[in-house]
Amino acid sequence: MKKLVSLLLTIALAFVVFTGFRWYRYITNTDSPYDEIGITLNNAMPGPINAWGCAKLKTTFGSSLPPYGCAAENARQWK
């Protein structure tokens, strides 16, 4: 039983690390703010983390349309 719990915790930790790395790579990219997986991950993040990610994306891509999750009410302006 102890081995099973250890295995499940290892798998959960690996998933969190991989997802967090993928999200951070999207937030700090300089190619495009329209990566579908990155948009989904950023939109799923809790409020303060999402806000920080959107601010980071706005700094890099402020002149383009914001991706889903970072758009204001009219979908043409950044949050």
C-alpha positions in Angstrom: 0.0 0.0 0.0 2.8 2.4 0.8 4.4 1.8 -2.6 1.1 2.5 -4.3 0.7 5.9 -2.5 4.3 6.7 -3.3 3.8 5.9 -6.9 0.6 8.0 -7.1 2.3 10.9 -5.4 5.2 10.7 -7.8 2.9 10.7 -10.8 0.9 13.6 -9.4 4.1 15.6 -8.8 5.4 14.8 -12.3 2.1 16.0 -13.8 2.2 19.3 -11.8 5.8 20.0 -12.7 5.2 19.2 -16.4 2.1 21.4 -16.5 3.7 24.2 -14.7 6.7 24.1 -17.0 4.5 24.1 -20.1 2.5 27.1 -18.8 5.6 29.0 -17.9 7.1 28.3 -21.3 4.0 29.7 -22.9 4.0 32.8 -20.7 7.6 33.7 -21.4 7.6 32.9 -25.2 8.3 35.5 -27.7 6.8 33.8 -30.8 3.0 34.0 -30.4 0.4 34.5 -27.7 -2.0 32.1 -29.5 -0.7 28.7 -28.5 -3.9 26.6 -27.8 -2.4 24.6 -25.0 -0.8 27.6 -23.4 -4.1 29.6 -23.6 -5.9 26.7 -22.0 -3.4 26.3 -19.2 -3.3 30.0 -18.5 -7.1 30.2 -18.4 -7.2 27.3 -15.9 -4.8 29.0 -13.5 -6.1 30.6 -10.3 -6.8 34.4 -10.5 -3.5 35.9 -9.3 -1.4 33.5 -11.4 -3.6 34.1 -14.4 -3.3 37.9 -13.9 0.5 37.6 -13.7 0.6 35.5 -16.8 -1.6 37.9 -18.7 0.5 40.9 -17.6 3.6 39.1 -18.8 2.0 38.3 -22.2 0.8 41.9 -22.5 4.3 43.1 -22.0 5.5 41.0 -24.8 2.5 41.1 -27.2 0.7 44.3 -26.1 0.1 45.5 -29.7 -1.8 42.3 -30.7 -5.2 41.0 -29.7 -5.2 39.3 -26.4 -5.7 35.5 -26.1 -8.7 34.0 -24.5 -8.5 34.4 -20.7 -6.6 37.7 -21.0 -9.2 39.7 -22.8 -11.3 42.4 -21.3 -15.1 42.6 -21.7 -14.9 43.6 -25.4 -12.3 41.0 -26.3 -10.1 43.6 -28.0 -8.4 45.0 -25.0 -6.1 43.3 -22.4 -7.3 42.9 -18.9 
